[in-house]
Amino acid sequence: MKRIFYVDPVFHLLLLGPIALWILLFLRNPYFSTLDTNYLILLVLIIPTIEEVIFRGLLQPWIAKRYSQNVMNITQANFITSSIFTLLHLIQNSMLMTLFVFIPSLAFGYTKERYNRITPSILLHSSYNGGYFLVGIQLVNN
């Protein structure tokens, strides 16, 4: 059975769950007017699209051809791809921030496998990056 992501409650939960937190942080942030629009577009639209094409569109399917085991709905390909994705985030982020990348990365990989498309992963990644941006602004300005 082919799943359609935009009518699936699992996708809605993964997408909307963090949005409530992002909105709360945004509304509590008196510095939201200082948001750099160009940086926001890069972080929320361009980077997630490029990363998802590379990691979920190319790397994860390539790894899936070689490793097929599954533990609690997480495939080896998703785990390996998410591990590589997380390690590469060490280049620009602290160890703590990098650890926060792993679980969302598993969610991006899960949606890629669940719907056999990268569009849901791009949407999730964009949403999560937007939240990280708002959290970052909150932390920097406090």
Residue pairs with C-beta under 8 A, 6 or more apart in sequence:
2 116
3 114
3 115
4 115
5 11
5 111
5 114
5 115
5 117
5 119
5 120
8 114
8 115
10 114
11 111
11 114
11 115
11 120
14 107
14 111
14 124
15 123
15 124
15 127
18 127
18 128
18 131
19 127
19 131
21 131
22 127
22 130
22 131
22 134
22 135
25 131
25 134
25 135
25 138
26 32
26 134
28 138
29 134
29 137
29 138
29 141
30 141
31 137
31 138
31 141
32 134
32 137
34 137
34 141
35 133
35 137
39 133
40 130
40 133
43 129
43 130
43 132
43 133
44 126
44 129
44 130
44 133
45 126
47 129
48 122
48 125
48 126
48 129
49 122
49 126
51 85
51 125
52 108
52 112
52 118
52 121
52 122
52 125
53 118
55 81
55 84
55 85
55 105
55 108
55 109
56 81
56 108
56 109
56 112
56 118
56 121
57 112
57 118
59 81
59 84
60 77
60 78
60 81
60 109
60 112
60 113
61 77
63 76
63 77
63 80
63 81
64 75
64 77
64 113
66 77
67 75
67 76
67 77
67 80
68 75
68 76
68 77
69 75
69 76
70 76
71 79
73 110
74 106
74 109
74 110
75 109
75 113
77 109
77 113
78 106
78 109
78 110
78 112
78 113
79 106
81 105
81 109
82 102
82 105
82 106
82 108
82 109
83 102
85 101
85 105
86 98
86 99
86 101
86 102
86 105
87 98
89 97
89 98
89 101
90 98
93 101
100 132
104 124
104 125
104 128
107 124
108 121
108 124
108 125
109 121
111 120
111 121
111 124
112 118
112 120
112 121
114 120
